[in-house]
């Protein structure tokens, strides 16, 4: 019965659903949404097309929370999101997390400060719970709305800027991790220079009824292709970026996740957020385990769950994301290991099926590009 | 031309005397997507019918390749180990996985012919 009920449960569709289908997408259920895992070209070609040219990703399943507020909200938000909101510039974006009282990560997110308040982009699987946590924390005085009237597309790759400039004048002047309002179909839309592929690019928040037209416009002015979640995963893994629920979760802290760079210095010194005692102690005394990059030797792919051993056969951790990196042209992985074994260059052994695969703790990202700073 | 036989687990095999050449079907290769890794069995190793004998990995996932017959490995295809994309390009020919001795000719009876397999693959895409 329960299995049958689960299948009956309706999956959600983004506004580009029909467009994906007509474009030859292979659709899968992802976080309750029917999303394209790949199109006809396949994951490797989609991946390299994004690295060499320009790709369009439908990420409308992600949550777009808008809080209408003034700076009086900052103390409430800073309790659950370890940022220094007053030091964030107008239209600036910051990567951060929603924390729990153990210092664990309830979700990772992008916060953008705009003149009418705060915009937060959340992971699809977490967004309803996130919205609840945020609403509980900020209280009745502010309105926070998950905007399901808005779609979100990411335009990524070295040719993204030229294509976008043809549609949005002066968008090339945006700096990485900054946004601004632009006009499309006589409506104000918000675009940030950001992404999750390790490439230069943009994320466009746009009304559901306009998203397909804009997607087609971008494809008309450039050789942009639609890119599925499969390539999104290999691109972000090469870029050393975390996939929530895999590389970080409610039981890992930002320090263990090697993400303490995202916590500003003032917060690292004074705390004042959920789980601060645990997080500050880990910063000072080092965590027991930490996320690292691992490069397996040879061709064998060490996927999520692969056990990691030290050179002297002691089990020291496990892989949380692993796959084939098309631009690296080989297997790559991320995982947690004992802090003592986390130094770059440390030799490890990965147990894949019956194979003992040699690997090395490696610097992240596996693949590096420079982001734009005007 | 020898007629190929097909298993329910989407392997093909081509019988030549008491040796069968085994690989994955065009349908299976297309379902897997871009293949980036192949592991073939060691020559001399014995397998039972339906036992996992080789591994094929696409960008998306790892899958076992099952031996459709009981027997011993006579040869395995190193060409797909050095160039796994061969399995996508030519799955039912140069992208073969291994050659296995046929211990029990009766096991061949459980296998499908091409048209039956094609019908089966449409109804059981994975």
Interface residues (C-beta under 8 A of the other chain):
Chain A: X37 X38 X42 X43 X44 X230 X234 X299 X300 X301 X303 X323 X324 X326 X331 X353 X355
Chain B: X33 X34 X36 X37 X39 X55 X57 X58 X59 X60 X61 X62 X81 X84
